[in-house]
Amino acid sequence: MKISVLRSHEKALLSLLCLALFLCSTSLLQAQVVSNDKFKQEDKFRQLEEALPTPNEFRTASGAPGGKYWQQEVDYEIDVELDDKLQKIIGTEKVTYTNKSPDKLNYLWMQLDTNILSFDSDAHLTDTSSHLGKVGYKTMQQLMAKETFDGRMKISAVRDERGDPLPFQIIKTMMRIDLNGSLSSGQSMTFSVDWSYLINDSQSRPARTGYEYFEEDKNFLYEIAHWYPRMAAYTDNTGWQHKQFLGRGEFTLEFGSFLVKITAPADHVVAATGELQNPKKVLTETQRERLEQAKTAKKPMFIITPEEAKKNEASRSKEKKTWVFMAPFVRDFAFASSRKFIWDAQGHELKGKEKPVMAMSYYPNEGEPLWSRYSTHAIIHTLDVFSKYTFPYPYPVAISVNGPVGGMEYPMICFNGPRPEKDGTYSKRTKYGLISVIIHEVGHNYFPMIVNSDERQWTWMDEGITTFLQFLTEQEWEPDYPSRRGEPRDIVGYMKGDYQVPIMTNSESILQFGNNAYAKPATALNVLRETVLGRELFDYAFKEYSRRWMFKRPTPADFFRTMEDASGVDLDWFWRGWFYTTDHTDLAVENVRQYLLETGDPYVDKVRRKKEREEEPESLSDIRNKSLPKRTDNFPELKDFYNEFDDLDVTDADRKKFEDQLKALKADEKKLLETQKYFYLIDLKNQGGLVMPVILKLTFDDDSSEMLRIPAEIWRLNNKSISKLILTEKPLKSLTLDPHRETADTQLSNNEFPRTISKSYFQLEKSKKSKNEMQKLQEEKKKAAGKADPKPESKKKE
């Protein structure tokens, strides 16, 4: 029965039924969470099993791939032309899809990522703004381009292996291809797609791909990515990953081989994923000779010099060349093309790899002298350090390209933006910005290009892990490298803020993207390595994770479980706190109480107590009352035994009692009475909610010190307040919590006992009175009069 024909009372009954079903389902969900009505605290050490997916034959409880793990395979043969006049891509591709899943597929999904650049894309339509005040011309240009530029893919044909049309439907940034029949487990099929699209101008329509136009020499530099219809991933844990591309959640792709033929103007130089297959047809003899020399060079050498690139800028060939590249077992393909490229290279012997890796950089003269000095060195350094902590870099080339894209990664090639000023000078920020972005983007070859996580869902699994390794790599570049992310102290401001969500949040729903997806997970892994596990245990477990999931598709659960499995340490409390909550670290020393063991000997204990009593400060009343006349002075007979008695005087009874006690003690019990240790009861509070290890620096009266490191499990029975008893040989002078700032503690003022006075500085400056509008107008008139009536030149002396 349709709702529209129901009578009013029937509608009311139906509404009540729906409400009851909703409440019932809500109760069932709540029943899965263990409630605690007596001890009003959350269990910070509760295991994550109820939050993680159940292990199965594809993914084991240890975090390793299961015995029946599978993933799809996709092989591409692509012919593409770069139209330098129209700034357009025209391509055709043959795709061979192998269904290695146990499932039967009735349709396939492809990603059309450039559709995000259409004026009616979800990314544009759902973009939000705050207010418009002063708007720059560049910003205005970009706003207008979003309304007019159409960069969507034009799909002209989809055909099966026989050339017959396959029905397809485009849903925004995704395309479904309906199969004639079904594709069973173990079967393969081949189909083709023809397409074209307009390349975006990175100045007016910035993206992860695009072109840069150089007004001075009328040239274009292209960095081309997301340029072909790509197979969406089909996995054991999500099925088809066809969540729409909104800009942040990047890409989830399948591994396969690529044979790509790129046709470009004959005077262009092309850099791409994979190895060049036809160097004799596209490179000069000199360039080929230099490439051969570069394989064994001790430092980067030019394949195309700055002077040669400058000369090439002036050319305008009407001919075309086709560059052929092959890349086996990669998940994506990108390329760059321009007649402006300088090209340098160096072969690098990598430990654990048979053949050297060709590290290469492509950049225009606008990148000099910064790029020739640092880019290829940064590539090689990245390969060394990342390989040390994970696995030997498996690919034959690693490329860094300078162009309009600030920083973006693809297999074997990445795009990086920093350049010097036009006069060749550069700031410290630009220098280290270039080195860091190259380390980061080259490092992405490991995560997610090889350890193939789902970027569309979990940004932290590639950006956070890569940022962590970037930090380790930067610290091996030079002493005191100015890393932006990784040190716990650098995340404090974000951690204590309110505008944030847990790390375990979908990419498109993240607030403060850089802090959440890059900085916080990188810091968490650094804390895990330095403070929780220690370097040896962490490095072993992290390498195990990296090698287990090489060329496979891990999930967060696989990472969490592997790190615990290989380290032998329960880390559920750590993942729960750092990744599933927005708690922050704020541990505080509330109080420190000293205890000393009494000897039982009245000649020792009572003498000590009498001395302590004498050292107690007099009250103000006692001081002022001393001069007052006392009644007992006028009537001495009022004094009795108690006026002379001191309960801290040693009596015969005290002495005899002590002697009797000693007789009743065994030898080892008597020895305990001689204990000279100091007992301190330290009261700690967890004010930020995040349970962390307690790291204490104990400073003694003689200014010596020692470190005490207590595991986080000290909070397991009470995660809000605890008291810890410690014994020392010497008296304590002070105590400092987290002295090396290794836990991202957000409030240092409560980390010391006794409290110290905080220091800061202020400046004096004279107040400045701004000029009113009349004064400004008068100044302008004076300047104008001075220009109109210049002072006459002084007469020459005769």
Secondary structure, 3 states (H helix, E strand, C coil): CCHHHCCHHHHHHHHHHHHHHHHHHHHHHHHCCCCCCCCCCCCCCCCCCCCCCCCCCCECCCCCECCCCCCCEEEEEEEEEEECCCCEEEEEEEEEEECCCCCCEEEEEEECHHHHHCCCCHHHHCCCCCCCCCCCHHHHHHHHHHHHCCCCCEEEEEEECCCCECCEEEECCEEEEEEEEEECCCCEEEEEEEEEEECCECCCCCCCCEEEEECCCCEEEEEECCCCCEECCEECCCEECCCCCCCCCCCCCCEEEEEEEEEEECCCEEEECCEECCHHHHCCHHHHHHHHHHCCCCCCEEEECHHHHHHHHCCCCCCEEEEEEEEEEECCCCEEEECCCEEEEEEECCCCCCCCEEEEEEECHHHCCHHHHHHHHHHHHHHHHHHHHCCCCCCCEEEEEECCCCEEEECCEEEECCCCCCCCCCCHHHHHHHHHHHHHHHHCCCCCCCECCCCCCCHHHCHHHHHHHHHHHHHCCCCCCCCCCCCHHHHHHHHCCCCCCCCCCCHHHCCCHHHHHHHHHHHHHHHHHHHHHCHHHHHHHHHHHHHHCCCECCCHHHHHHHHHHHHCCCCHHHHHHHHHCCCEECEEEEEEEEEECCCCCHHHHHHHHHHHHHHCCCCHHHHHHCCCCCHHHHCHHHCCHHHHCCCCCCCHHHHHHHHHHHHHCCHHHHHHCCCCCEEEEEEEEECCECCCCEEEEEEECCCCEEEEEECHHHHCCCCCEEEEEEEECCCEEEEEECCCCCCCECCHHHCEECCCCCCCCCCCCCCCCCCCHHHHHHHHHHHHHHHHCCCCCCCCCC
